[in-house]
Amino acid sequence: MLENLNFLRAFGFFFFIFWTAFNTALVDVVGSEQQIPLSVVKLWASAFGGEIKSIAAKYSGSQLLQKKYKEYEKDVAIEEIDGLQLVKKLAKNMEEMFHKKSEAVRRLVEAAEDAYLKHEFDADLQYEYFNAVLINERDEEGNYLELGKEFILVPNDHFNNLPVNISLSDVQVPTNMYNKDPAIVNGVYWSESLNKVFVDNFDRDPSLIWQYFGSAKGFFRQYPGIKWEPDENGVIAFDCRNRKWYIQAATSPKDVVILVDVSGSMKGLRLTIAKQTVSSILDTLGDDDFFNIIAYNEELHYVEPCLNGTLVQADRANKEHFREHLDKLFAKGIGMLDIALNEAFNMLNEFNHTGQGSICSQAIMLITDGAVDTYDTIFAKYNWPDRKVRIFTYLIGREAAFADNLKWMACANKGFFTQISTLADVQENVMEYLHVLSRPKVIDQEHDVVWTEAYIDSTLADDQGLVLMTTVAMPVFSKQNETRSKGILLGVVGTDVPVKELLKAIPKYKLGIHGYAFAITNNGYILTHPELRPLYEEGKKRRKPNYSSVDLSEVEWEDRDDVLRNAMVNRKTGKFSMEVKKTVDKGKRVLVMTNDYYYTDIKGTPFSLGVALSRGHGKYFFRGNVTVEEGLHDLEHPDVSLADEWSYCNTDLHPEHRQMTQLEAIKRYLTGKEPLLQCKYFVKYACDKELIQEVLFDAVVSAPIEAYWTSLALNKSENSDKGVEVAFLGTRTGLSRINLFVGPEQLTNQDFLTAEDKENIFNADHFPLWYRRAAEQLPGSFVYSIPFSTETANKSNVVTASTAIQLLDDRKSPVVAAVGIQMKLEFFQRKFWTASRQCASLDGRCAISCDDEAINCYLIDNNGFILVSEDYTQTGYFFGEVEGAVMNKLLTMGSFKRITLYDYQAMCRTNKESSDSAHSLLDPYNAFFAAVKWIMTELVLFLVEFNLCSWWHSDLTAKAQRLKQTLEPCDTEYPAFVSERTIKETMGNIACDDCFKSFVIQQIPSSNLFMVVVDNECFCDSIPPITMAPIEIRYILLFAKSLLNCVVHNESLKCERLKSQKIRRRPESCHGFHPEENARECGGVSGLSAKPPLILLPLLLIIFSR
């Protein structure tokens, strides 16, 4: 009994201790919650929200503008946009525009072929032409250099303000070619007749820009004439025959297998030349071609082992991938060409049967220093008598001991033989195969019109401005009957079409705030899309290596099954819908919406056009009606401006109009002062009557706000501390009004609403950021934000507030305008701190305020970015970086949600091997300067790399010694955060290491803002911060290569990604073979005498194949 009593006493004692401790902890937790009363935070939020909305509404004039549009509610007609009809109409307009460009090129073709037909070659012809490099150059005595006569150049804004001569063309000749070679002089002479056609084309269509003729001999005639400047080495490496427009027009799509000899005899400079030859061949392959590379000695070695037995599309990424692997080739062993040829033929045959390749031309490129046999039995088995697979042989080195066999192989298989002795010989010799492949097209006399993917104008440096363009080109043939079977290609003519010309045909005002138009090629690559980002910044703006081959699926990535992409590639007409996550504000914020996509093909081109309309207000358009007199009167106000990149009137129709602003053009059009703007000679309509009518309506409705702003500015007491600096509005027609409440020199943000501030003005492909974000807010509320700076140290000192103006109060109402203000951040923050000191106590003594050290007060927006913090340096940071534990809890509770985004156009910093590989030898002249360095490096590397494992793959130690950091294209994923609108307030506790951290979050009324009050006495260091830093998506394939147990780490695209091929549409035209082709000109027929018995076989085949 006593023992039981003692037990009960002990139990009671410990129970008392436990209960006391529990209650103490509970009191601490409850006390911690009570330190941040929800009612007080709600009071603060209400006080601040009311004050800041009052300021925003007052200075923006939002209520006045809403009232004015309401007054016209009965006089407007609201229409639902028929997306399918819209995209068909746009495609028709673009078709007509593209047709005009192709007709200009066709006139050049006819003129060039006629001029050549009349010309007789004169080996002694002396002709002084305008050499684009030498024009206006003088010697030490002040005399003009030979081929460098005076050539008048005048800056022309139509050609990006470059000095040009619009009366004449001039001629560029590659540095490695003799500019007075008889073939070049004769070609320049007969092509001089193109000058009058260039000028006539420009007169017919003043929107034309560069026109040119690229000769098969290598020279390049360009109109208007312009001066070319050599690079730092005194070299102009440009060769027109190596450009995509030339290759596409000259040849048909092709499947190519490249065989590279890596036997012991190829070691040293020969292997370097061979690598450069392969690299130059890759340069000539385009997105419609397919290829693979096999290195051979006594065994076969696929340069990319993952692609054993198949071919891959020759897009930029794949070619660069193979170039990186080329550097790993080492020479060793004996060359067994027969094995390689058998593999190449089998691979081409099997790949052709899959239906995945070009289904057109086929070729084997053999790069070697010799062949001990002609391998006629292999050719008889696989290629004769049809000879559908052409053999191109490249003899590396000066020795010609085995040249005869290589010449025979090429000639017996409708190919071409060349010998490459030095690096400087590479490019010119590689070019020969293109002219062989062009023969069937020339014999057919088919002037196929080709269009390239989008690329950046090379006449401008990247930091001078972004000018994306496509080229339309056509081949030029010899029409002489006696040379018809030879299929002589004279060259290619073309003209550039800026992508902005396409955008002019798009009525942005009919696409809604978030709507846009886009176009893709037959390969699914983007021609134009608002999400295409071709440049990146590293010190200065530079081109992304893969900017011209960005697939539609990489920007419309929510379409995981490529439904939209494949339908457009297949040139279908239809509709597709999906939820999308569109990033804005430098990718920091996300808008989630549902888009309806409408698409169709653009006839006469390989392009397809799409239009995206966001559901809700984005699907509706309204028409207002006012008189021209009313509208003109209100357009005269000095605060009115129009979107510079929108096409209200086509000011390119006449040179005199190019200096006009769009506003000036409209005024002249409406008053009849410019008859050319009203005539239909050049295009259907010089001015968009429908758009101009809506501009007049918006000008009239928004005019009263000017007087309203003026009255506020005059009443200095209204804005005594000058906290509000700018008021602005924008309408759905691109009309803007701006009012300054302070002097221009006093503006905190000098760039706001200027051309430098691209995100906040109307552009060709998007509405201003403040307009787009306001449109997604609840009616009557304001969206507040601080601009993000690209420089972390340069903190923003302003806050922008904007609100949308809707015509009606339902989802079918179009957003007709947005208004807003920009104020000093310090003014905004002061209003917040003042509100956070209020309380309901009658004696004015508040139990809690944001001044207390026990709490931290923040003001964050709906994406989690801090606008106000006690620590000013935290302004602009993501809240999760500062209060990771609280942000994590808000995500758990559903107050915020995380959205995963993807960037397939990112650039990542990576360690890359620095080498003197073929890839780095971009042209033979720079290669010459690198050769000396290579010789010294080779001596060192031989000692480092002489082991069996590194025979095929470079030694890892040697690599580590040659690494450098570079920016490379990559894929990344990163988070964005959005608040849940339905949750207005919440509070919670977070269990930390030895305490509970309490917090309260309260929405600021009529805004996108939240006040967050956090307990500052409990630290949660164990919970890491939440960042928005992007994470690279790595596609890594680890596979073992059985070579002395050497494990090779392939840090490249996953094997499945390399093998996978998205749906593409082949070009409609194919000229891979012609029975009348004369295959005798194959680069070295004299060598056939070395094997008389074998001469007869190809000659008989030529006879019977005809």
Buried (B, 14 or more C-beta within 10 A) or exposed (E): EEEEEEEEEEEEEEEEEEEEEEEEEEEEBBEBBEBBBBEBBBBBBBBBBBBBBEBBBBBBBBBBBBEBBBEBEEEBEBEEBEBBEBBBBBBBBBBBBBBBBBBBBBBBBEBBBEBBEEBEEEEEBEEEBBBBBBBBBEEEEEEBBEBBBEBEBEEBEBBBEBBBBBEBBBBBBBBBBEBBBEBBBBBBBBBBBBBEBBBBBBEEBBBBBBBBBBBBBBBBBBBBBBBBEEEEEEBBBBBBBBBBBBBBBBBBBBBBBBBBBBBEBBBBBBBBBBBBBBBBBBBBBBBBBBBBBBBBBEEBBBBBBBBEEBBBBBBBBBBBBBBBBBBBBBBBBEBBBBBBBBBBBEBBEEBBEEEBBBBBBBBBBBBBBBBEEBBBEBBEEBBBEEBBBBBBBBBBBEBBEBBBBBBBBBBBBBBBBBBBBBBBBBBBBBBBBBBBBBBBBBBBEBBBBBBBBBBBBEBBEBEEEBBBBBBBBBBBBBBEEEEBBBBBBBBBBBBBBBBBBBBBBBBBBBBBBBBBBBBBBBBBBBBBBBBBBBBBEEEEBBBBBBBBBBBBBBBBBBBEEBEBBBBBBEBEBBEBEBEBBBBBBEBBBBBEBEBBBBBBBBBBBBBBBBBBBBBBBBBBBBEBEBEEEBBBBBBEEEBBBBBBBBBBBBBBBBBEBEEBBBBBBBBBBBEEEBEBBBEEEBBEBBBBEBBBBBBBBBBBBBBBBBEBBEEBBEEEEEBEEBBBBBBBBBBBBBBBBBBBBBEEEEBBBEEBBEEEBEBBBBBBBBBBBBBBBBBBBEBBBBBBBBBBEEEEEEBBEBBBBBBBBBBBEEEBBBBBBBBBBBBBBBBBBBBBBEBBEBBEEEEEEBEBBBEBEEBBBBBBBBBBBBBBBBEEEBBBBBBBBBBBBBBBBBBEBEBBEEEEBBBBBBBBEBBBBEBBBBBBBBBBBBBBEBBEEBEEBBEEBEEBBEEEBBBBBBBEEBBEEBEEEBBBBBBBBBBBBBBBEEBBBBBBBBBBEEBBBBBBBBBBBBBBBBBBBBBBEBBBEEBEBBBBEBEBBEBEBEEEBEBEEBEBEBEBBBBEEBEEBBEBBBBEBBBBBBEEBBBEBBBBBEBBEBBEEBBEBBBEBBEEBE
